[in-house]
Every structure is written in C-alpha cells, then in structure tokens.
C-alpha cells in the first residue's frame, strides 16, 4: 500500500475515550497543500521514533475514515501502522517554507467559514483563520476530575479491535486540565467570538508553568496568557488552525475550536527591502 506523506501542523492534547484508549487527533497538509485529519492515533503508545512533532513530514498508511463524514478525515490503516518521520520544515526566513502550506487559503470571516462547514456539499472541517483583532486570552476553571464511569469503561474496554469503527468522540484529556483556555477575537467584520484552544502545546505549557511555580495556578495561568496574548497576539503574525468535532459539526452554531496556532515573526519593512 502506498504511504501518504503529511506535513504535521496541529496535535490536540491527548484524550481518552471510553470506547478506545488514550488518543490524539492530528491535522496537517498533504503535498498538494490540502488539509487532512488523522484520527485516531494512540500517540503516546507509539515508539519514540514515531512520535512526530509539528512541521515534521511523516509517511503513514492511511485510508478514508468511513465512520466520519468530514471529507478531510482519514485513519491509519491499522492500529499498528508505522509512522515514519522523513523530514522537517524549519523556521528560516520568517517561516517561509511553512507559509507555503499554511497560508494558501486563509479565512478572515468566521460567519462565512461556519456557513461552509454547515453546507453538506462543502463540509469544511479544517481551516486557517486570521483574526482581525485579538481582544483577550482567558482561562475558565472547569471540573478537575473525570467522570468515574467513563474511566471505568475505558479500563474495561482495552480491546482495540473496534478502534477505527467509530467517529471522533468528545475530547477527554488523560491528565485533566483544570482550566479551559480560549481566545476572544474579532473577524474582518468586527464580529466578536470566543473559541477554545485544544492545542497540545497549550496544555503542556500550563503543566510546565505549574511545575515552575510550584503549584501556584494563578502564576501558571498568567504565564500561559503572557505567551499567547502578549507574545503571539501582539508580536507575531498570529493565525489559528481551526477544526470541528464530528459530534458538533452540524448541530452547533459554531462548531470550530482552535487546534493550533501559526505564529511566525512579523516581517519588518527592513527585511522586505533586503529581499527586494
């Protein structure tokens, strides 16, 4: 079987499913620049050599996920399908090589994008979005423990034979984050929206900051906000990678969440003059 070559662009925070196991949803670009979603992947059970990072080129045997109606959704051929890392795009020249894939089709109007998602002939479920203005980055406290019934179900259903027979379940993180992080922003019509960010890097940043501050949650949250609001939003050319969940795609007024950020340095007039 021919392997599919994918440029990894986004990884969601590890989740658990009562039906499956600990899994990661991955999104990226094919060589022609089109989006692809790969789900499910038991990422942390993969060997070290298979644990890809953002902007790695990987090769993997993929087939269409027939349980998922979203056109971008594929799955590994089998639970044990090898993931081979074959290259990486670096950050040189203001992320020039990465921009060739990430910035081909940038949306600026959220209502129009949601309309495309709800249109069954288009069914857009992955997109690059450029906010016109970042208003805030917030953390809201949520439940700190998982539903015991779901955890018990997971422990009882370790059989992986049906791993690929169902569409994506609602996200349930393994080490539950006690806060939900979200951006508040405006689109090109000035419409204000709030979107949750499910990026693995966001959750891991929180845990790292919490350890740094010896368990002080307020200081950890302040550090996370500084990175996303003071750094990315104010000093970088910030874009969002947006994705939907199968469960909410058609029934939610806004089915999108932020699954990753694209944040190269802003090209200065000086650098543009040199290039000219």
N, C-alpha and C positions, 0 to 999 in steps of 0.2 A: 504494500500500500504506500502510495506517495505521501511524504510528510508535508505538512503545512508549515510555512515559515511565518512567524508572527513577531512583530515588534511590541514588546510588553509596554503598556502605557499606564495601567492602573491595576491595583490589587486592593480588594476590600479587606477590612480587618477580619481575621479568622472567625468563623462562625460555627455553631453546632446546629445540627438538625436531628430531631428525634428519630427520623427515618434513616438517616445516613451516618454521619460522623462529623468530625471537625473538617471544615471545608473552606475553600477560598474561591471567590469569584474574580476572574481576571478579564481585563479588556485590553485590546491592543489594535494594531493596524496590520493589515496584510500588505504585501509588497506593492499592490496597486493603490494603497492609501485608504482602502475601505476599512470600516470598523469590523471587529469580530469580538464576540464574548465567548469565553471558555469556562464552562461550569458543568459539573462540579470537578474540583481538583483537591485531593487530600494533601495539600501543600506541605504541611509540616511532617507528613509521613514519607515524603519523598527524600531520596538521598541528598546529601549536601550538594553534589554536583548538579542536581536537577532543580535546586531551589533558586529560581530566577529572580532578578531584580528589575526595577523599571528601566526601560530602554535597552534591555537585553534583546537580542534576536534569538528566538528559540525555534526549534523544529519539533513537531509532535504530530502523531497520527490523530486526525480529527474527523469526526462525522457530524452531520447535522443532528442537533438535539431535537428529535421529533416530538418530545414531550413539551417543548417550549415553542410557542407560536411566533416569538420575536425573530425576525429574519437574521439577525446577527448572531444568534445563539448556536454554539457548537459544543461538543463534548469530546473528551478523549475517547479513542476507540475502545479502550478498556481501562479498568481501574489501575492496571499496572503499566499503562502506556508510558514509554520513556520520554522524558523531556530533555532535549539536547540543546545546551546553550552554545550558539555558534558565532556570536559577535555582540558588539555593544556600540551604541551611538553616544559620543561624548558631548561635552558642553562647549566646545570651541566655537569662537565667533558668534557669541550670543545664542548658542544652541542651534546653529544654522542647520545642521543635519536633522535634528529633531523637528524643527519647524517645517521641514519639507513634508512631513507626515501629519503633524498635529494641527497645522494651520491651513490646510487645504479648504476646509468648509467650516467657517466659524459663524455661529449663530449669535445674534445680538438682541433678538426679540423673543422673550420667553413664551408669550401667548402663541406666537406662530409655531414655535417648536412643539408646544403641547398639542396644538392642533394637528401637526404631522404625526405625533405619537398616537393620538386617538383615531386618526384616519387609518382604517384597516388595510387600505391599499398601499399605504406608505409605511406605517407602523414603526416610526423611528424610535429606537430604544437606547441609542448611544449617540452622543453628540459633543462637540466642543462649543462652549459658550463663553462669550466675552461680556462681563458686566460693564455697564457704563459708569457705575459708581458703587464702591463698597461703603456701606453705612456702618456696619458693626460686625463683630465676630463674638458670638455668645456661647456660654456653657449653661445648660439647664440640668439640674440634678434629676436623676431617674432612679428606678428601683435598682438596688445593689445586688440582689440575689436572683438567680434564675428560677423559673417555675420548677419545683421539685419533680413534678410529674413528667415534664419534658426530659429532665436529666435522667430520671429512672428509665424512661422509654429509650433514651439513647443507649444506656448501659445494657438494656435488654435486647437491643436490635443491632448488634455489631456485625451481623451477617451483611456483607457488601454485595450480594448477588443482585439486588434491585437498585443499586446506586444510581443508575442512569435512567430509571424508568419514570421519573417524576420531574416536573419543572421546579424551578428555584423556589425554595421555601423562604419564609420571612427570616431575616438575619437574626441570629442568636450568637453572640460572641462567647468564646471559650472562657476567658477571664473577663467577666462583665465590667464594662466601663461604667462608673457611677455617674457619668455626665454625658449628655448629648451635645455635640458641638455643631454649630450652624453659622452660616454666613447670612447676613441681611444686606441686600443689594438692590440696585435699580437696573432695569434694562434700558434699551435705547429710546423707549417711550416714557421713561421716568416711572414706570410701574415698580413698586417695591415688593420684594418677595423674600421669603426665608427658606433656605434649603439646608438640610442636614448634610454633614460630610461624613462619609463612611470609609475614607481612605485609611488603609493600614497604618500609614505613617503618622496620621493624627493620633490614633490610639496609642501607638508605641511612643510617640513624643510625650504624651501625658504620663505614661508609666515611668519613662526615663526622668522626667522633671519631678515626679512624685518621689522617686528614689533620691534624686539630687537634694531635694528639700526635706528629706527625712520624714515623709508622710504628711507634709503640710499641703493640703489640697488647694487652698487658695493661691499659694505661691506657684503651684504646678499649673493651675489654670491660667494664671497671669502670664506665665512663660509661654504656654501654648498660644494664647491670644497675641502676645507680642510677635511670635513667629508669623502667624497668619495675617494679622491686621496691621501691625507696624512695619513688618518686613515685606511679606509677599504683596499685600494690598497697596502699600504706599511707595515701595521702592522697586518693585518688579512689574513686568508686563503680565499681569495675572489673568489666566483663563481657567475655566472649570471644565473638567471632563464630567459629563452628566450621564447617568444611566437610570433605567427604570427597573422595577422588580416585576416579575411575571404576575404576581398576585395582585398588584395595584395598577398595572399598566392601563387598563381600560376603565377602571372604576373610580380612580382618584382624579380630582380636579387638576392636580399637578402631580404626575407620577414620578417625577425626576428627583434624584438625590445626587449629591456631588460624590463621585467615586475617586476623584483625584484632582490635582491641580497642575497646571503648566505655568511655570513662573521664571522665565529667563530674565536676565538683567535687561533694563531698558537701554536700547541703543542710543548713544549720545550723538548729537549733531557732529561732534568732532570725529567720531568713529565713522559716521556715514560719509563725511568729507574725505576721509582717508580712502574709503572703499571706492569713492567716485574717482 
